[in-house]
Amino acid sequence: MNYSLATGLFPVFPDAHKRNSTQSQRDNERIEKRKMKNGLKTEYIYAYFNRLIGSHVTFPLLLNFARIFSQDLQINIDRLAKRNRSALLCWYAENWDSIKPALNRVVKDLNIQSIIGNQNHPSTTNEIVISHVNNQMICDPSDLTQLLNYH
């Protein structure tokens, strides 16, 4: 192990950081070019999926949808799109004209809850919160005596 003593008391270790290979540098450059080419369309598509699903859309969920569209529309998913969220959103943007008409049909055919899994149950949690609020006395936060005596 190579290290030097800066003041004689504490060792100074060399910067240990991950070095990017030439392949990963090329991949990053390609992703950046695709992002520049597609512009804000990727943001629009991400927001569209969030609205469609009703919650935060994760990379695996986007990839599952991409695989469905790939099989249905005979569109290949490139290597970068399978590995990187930004590249996958660029793939959606590049093929959006084909995907958009098929999207509503695929969503109707599939049960979205089976794809998402048991990530959210908004109706159940809302009912629980409402029942807790109804069972408790309402406290006025501006009244100090209520705040002190409220349990």
Sequence and secondary structure as in RCSB ss.txt:
>XXXX:A:sequence
MNYSLATGLFPVFPDAHKRNSTQSQRDNERIEKRKMKNGLKTEYIYAYFNRLIGSHVTFPLLLNFARIFSQDLQI
NIDRLAKRNRSALLCWYAENWDSIKPALNRVVKDLNIQSIIGNQNHPSTTNEIVISHVNNQMICDPSDLTQLLNY
H
>XXXX:A:secstr
   EESSSSSEE         HHHHHHHHHHHHHHHHHTTHHHHHHHHHHHHHSS   HHHHHHHHHHHHHHHT 
   HHHHH HHHHHHHHHHTHHHHHHHHHHHHHHS HHHHH SS  HHHHHHHHHHHHHHS    TT HHHHHH 
 
